Amino acid sequence: MMLGFFTAALTLTQIMLALAMACSSVRLFIGPRAQDRIASMDAFYVSAMLLLLTFSIRTGSNLYFEVALVIAMLGFVGTVALAKFLMRGEVIE
């Protein structure tokens, strides 16, 4: 009984995260300003990281956790670099 509920909840979570990725990718390509595109890129990588974590829970593999950690680190650094570029016009001073 609980295993079926857990599987259904995990499937629903993965569907919702895929929809969130689709919405943020639409904003990434259509966004009128650069700030909108950066915010949507941030939402996209967070959703991708969470989707990988749900895959890891479903399969029981530790590999997805490591990939999600790399995505989180690269996404954070990318967001900070792009925000700094928008604020000052250069990344490295």
The 8 nearest C-alpha neighbors of each residue, nearest first, counted from 0:
[[1, 3, 2, 4, 5, 6, 7, 8],
 [2, 0, 4, 3, 5, 6, 7, 8],
 [3, 1, 5, 4, 0, 6, 7, 8],
 [2, 4, 6, 1, 5, 0, 7, 8],
 [3, 5, 1, 7, 2, 6, 8, 0],
 [6, 4, 2, 8, 3, 7, 1, 9],
 [5, 7, 9, 3, 4, 8, 2, 10],
 [8, 6, 10, 4, 9, 5, 11, 3],
 [9, 7, 11, 5, 10, 6, 4, 12],
 [8, 10, 12, 6, 7, 11, 5, 13],
 [9, 11, 7, 13, 12, 8, 6, 14],
 [12, 10, 14, 8, 13, 9, 7, 15],
 [13, 11, 9, 15, 10, 14, 8, 16],
 [12, 14, 16, 10, 11, 15, 50, 17],
 [13, 15, 11, 17, 12, 16, 10, 18],
 [16, 14, 18, 12, 17, 13, 11, 19],
 [17, 15, 19, 13, 18, 14, 46, 12],
 [16, 18, 20, 14, 19, 15, 13, 21],
 [19, 17, 21, 15, 16, 20, 22, 14],
 [18, 20, 16, 22, 17, 21, 23, 15],
 [19, 21, 17, 23, 43, 18, 22, 24],
 [20, 22, 18, 24, 19, 23, 17, 25],
 [23, 21, 19, 25, 24, 20, 18, 26],
 [22, 24, 39, 26, 20, 25, 21, 43],
 [23, 25, 27, 21, 26, 22, 20, 28],
 [26, 24, 22, 23, 27, 28, 29, 21],
 [27, 25, 30, 23, 29, 24, 28, 39],
 [26, 28, 36, 24, 25, 39, 30, 29],
 [27, 29, 25, 26, 30, 24, 36, 23],
 [28, 30, 26, 27, 25, 31, 36, 24],
 [31, 29, 26, 35, 27, 36, 32, 28],
 [30, 32, 29, 35, 33, 36, 26, 34],
 [33, 31, 35, 34, 30, 36, 29, 37],
 [32, 34, 36, 35, 37, 31, 30, 85],
 [33, 35, 37, 36, 32, 38, 82, 85],
 [36, 34, 38, 32, 33, 37, 30, 39],
 [35, 37, 27, 33, 39, 34, 38, 30],
 [36, 38, 40, 34, 39, 35, 41, 33],
 [37, 39, 41, 35, 40, 36, 34, 42],
 [38, 40, 23, 42, 36, 41, 37, 27],
 [41, 39, 43, 37, 38, 42, 36, 44],
 [40, 42, 38, 39, 43, 44, 37, 45],
 [43, 41, 39, 45, 40, 44, 46, 38],
 [44, 42, 40, 46, 20, 41, 45, 23],
 [43, 45, 47, 46, 41, 42, 48, 74],
 [46, 44, 48, 42, 47, 43, 49, 41],
 [47, 45, 49, 43, 44, 48, 16, 50],
 [48, 46, 44, 50, 45, 49, 43, 51],
 [47, 49, 67, 45, 51, 46, 50, 44],
 [50, 48, 52, 46, 51, 47, 45, 53],
 [51, 49, 47, 53, 52, 48, 46, 13],
 [52, 50, 54, 48, 49, 53, 63, 67],
 [51, 53, 55, 49, 54, 50, 64, 56],
 [52, 54, 56, 50, 55, 51, 57, 49],
 [55, 53, 51, 57, 52, 56, 58, 50],
 [54, 56, 52, 63, 53, 58, 60, 57],
 [55, 57, 53, 59, 54, 58, 52, 60],
 [56, 58, 54, 55, 59, 53, 9, 6],
 [59, 57, 55, 60, 56, 54, 53, 61],
 [58, 60, 56, 55, 57, 61, 54, 63],
 [61, 59, 55, 58, 62, 63, 56, 64],
 [60, 62, 64, 63, 55, 59, 65, 56],
 [61, 63, 65, 64, 60, 66, 55, 67],
 [62, 64, 66, 55, 65, 61, 51, 67],
 [65, 63, 67, 61, 62, 66, 52, 68],
 [66, 64, 68, 62, 67, 63, 69, 61],
 [65, 67, 63, 69, 68, 64, 70, 62],
 [68, 66, 48, 70, 64, 65, 69, 63],
 [67, 69, 65, 71, 66, 70, 64, 72],
 [68, 70, 66, 72, 71, 67, 73, 65],
 [71, 69, 67, 73, 68, 72, 74, 66],
 [72, 70, 68, 74, 69, 73, 75, 67],
 [71, 73, 69, 75, 74, 70, 68, 76],
 [74, 72, 76, 70, 75, 71, 77, 69],
 [75, 73, 77, 71, 72, 76, 70, 78],
 [74, 76, 78, 72, 77, 73, 71, 79],
 [75, 77, 73, 79, 74, 78, 80, 72],
 [78, 76, 74, 80, 75, 79, 73, 81],
 [77, 79, 75, 81, 80, 76, 74, 82],
 [78, 80, 82, 76, 77, 81, 83, 75],
 [81, 79, 77, 83, 78, 82, 90, 76],
 [80, 82, 84, 78, 83, 79, 77, 85],
 [83, 81, 79, 85, 84, 80, 78, 86],
 [82, 84, 86, 80, 81, 85, 90, 87],
 [83, 85, 88, 89, 81, 90, 82, 87],
 [86, 84, 82, 83, 88, 87, 81, 89],
 [85, 87, 83, 84, 88, 82, 89, 81],
 [88, 86, 84, 89, 85, 83, 90, 82],
 [89, 87, 84, 85, 86, 90, 83, 81],
 [90, 88, 84, 87, 91, 92, 83, 85],
 [89, 91, 84, 83, 80, 92, 88, 87],
 [92, 90, 89, 84, 80, 83, 88, 87],
 [91, 90, 89, 87, 88, 83, 84, 80]]
